[in-house]
Amino acid sequence: GLHVKSPNHPFNIDLMPVELDLSGLPPIRPVEFQIALVPGAALVARAPYRLAPSEMKELAEQLKEIFDKGFIRPSSSPWGAPVLFVKKKDGSF
């Protein structure tokens, strides 16, 4: 294990290294979650945020990466969420 010693605390903490399996979506659970839609309710139509070509390229790359890892999957939902990029101090997204 890994020992952590702190001058502020009179005890040692023995940590066991843990490897996380982040290879995709979690396993299917016996409980299915659904959002009940109001019958006859109209969808809210909004134009997507405009993205610069560099942001569109970054979006495509990030979506491909997380799709290839199995973190996301195709959806036929009529609902969506906007994407907003904020540049880091180093200029990357």
N, C-alpha and C positions, 0 to 999 in steps of 0.2 A: 504494500500500500504506500501511499504518499503521506508523509508526516508534515503537518503545518505547525510551526511554532510562532507564537506571537509574544512580543515583550509585554503586551498589555493584558494578556490572559495567562493565568498560572497553570494552564493545562495544554496537553497536546491533542490534536485532532488527527485521527488516523482515517484517511480517505481511501476508498477503494476505487481504482480507475474503472470507469464505465464506458463502454462503447455503445453508441446509439445506432440503431439500424434505421437510417433515414432513406430507405430504398423505395418509398412510394407511399401511396395512401394507406391509412390504417385499415386493418381487417374489417370486413363487414360485421356489424354488430346485430344482435337479435332485435334491437329496437330501431324502427325506421322513423326518421324525422321528416315531417312535412310541414309546410306552411299552408294553412288553410286560406285560400283566396276567396274573396267575396264574389259570389256569382254576379255576372253582368258588369262588374267594375271595369272601367277603362284603364288601360295601361297608360302610365305617364310617359309621354314621348318628349325626350330632350335630345338635343344635338350633342354628340360627344365633344369633349374638349379638343380643341385643335392642338396638334402636336407638330413640332418642328421635325424636319427629316431625320435629324440625329436622334430625336426622341422616338420616332417611329421605328428606326433601326434598333435602338436599345430595347424597345418593347418587344419587337419580334424575337430578338436574341434571348431575352429573359423568359418569354413565354415558351420558346422552344426548349430552353434548358430545363425549366420545371416540368414541362410536359414529358420530355425524355426521361426525367428522373421518376416520373409517375406521381408527382405531387398534384397535378391537375388532370382533368379529363374533359373531353368535349361535352358540351351541354346544349340542350335545345330549349332552355328556359327563355321566356320572353323578357325576363328581367336581367339587368346587368348593373355594373358599377363603373364609374368613370376612373380613368387612370390619370394621375398627376405626378410628374417627375419633379424632384427637387435636386439640384446639383449639390454635391458635396464640396467642401473647401478645395479639394484637389481637382475639381472640374468633372469628376465622374458622376454617374447617376447612382 
